[in-house]
Amino acid sequence: MEKTLFDWRGYDALDMTALIFYECVLKVPIGSFPIGYCANSIFIDYEQGVLAIFDNEDKEYKFSLNLQVGEPLSA
C-alpha cells in the first residue's frame, strides 16, 4: 500500500503493523505536501490507522490512514 503513496531509500519494521520509512518522496499529495515532496521520514501504523510525515526539521504532521477497496482485479 505504501508503494502507491511514496518511494523510500530504507525502512525499519517496528512490529508487524508499524513501519518507519526514510528519505521518502511523495507520489501523491498528502495534506499540504505536494507530489515530489522529500520527507525525512514517514511513519505508518496500520493497526492505529495513522500516517505521520516528518520534515527535515523533524516536525511531525499526522494524518488518518484509511483503507479503501477499489475495483475488482479479475472477474
C-alpha positions in Angstrom: 0.0 0.0 0.0 2.8 2.5 0.8 4.2 1.9 -2.6 1.3 3.8 -4.1 1.9 6.8 -1.7 5.7 7.3 -1.8 9.1 6.0 -2.7 11.8 5.5 0.0 15.5 4.6 0.4 15.3 2.5 3.6 12.9 1.4 6.3 12.6 -0.3 9.7 9.7 -2.6 10.8 8.9 -1.6 14.4 6.5 -4.5 14.6 4.0 -6.4 12.4 1.8 -3.3 11.7 4.2 -0.3 12.3 6.9 0.8 9.9 9.1 3.8 9.5 10.5 4.8 6.0 13.5 7.0 5.4 14.3 9.5 2.6 10.8 9.5 1.2 9.5 11.1 -2.0 5.7 11.5 -2.3 3.9 10.1 -5.3 0.6 11.6 -4.4 -0.3 14.8 -2.5 -0.8 14.3 1.3 -2.4 17.2 3.1 -0.5 20.3 2.0 2.5 18.3 0.9 2.7 18.1 -2.9 3.8 15.3 -5.2 7.6 15.2 -5.2 7.9 16.4 -1.7 11.0 14.9 0.0 10.3 13.9 3.6 13.0 12.9 6.1 10.8 10.0 7.2 7.3 8.7 7.1 5.8 6.5 9.9 2.8 4.2 9.2 0.8 2.4 11.8 -1.7 0.2 10.0 -3.3 -1.0 13.3 -4.0 2.5 14.5 -4.7 3.9 11.0 -2.0 6.7 11.3 0.5 8.1 8.8 3.0 10.7 10.1 5.3 12.7 7.9 8.5 14.1 9.4 10.1 17.0 7.6 13.8 17.9 7.6 13.5 19.6 10.9 11.8 16.5 12.5 8.4 18.3 12.8 5.6 15.8 12.7 2.4 16.0 10.6 -0.1 13.3 11.4 -2.9 12.1 9.1 -5.5 9.4 9.4 -4.8 6.4 7.2 -7.9 4.9 5.7 -8.2 1.7 3.6 -10.4 1.8 0.6 -11.4 -1.1 -1.6 -11.3 -0.4 -5.4 -12.4 -2.1 -8.5 -12.1 -6.0 -8.7 -8.8 -7.2 -10.2 -10.4 -10.1 -12.0 -14.0 -11.3 -12.8 
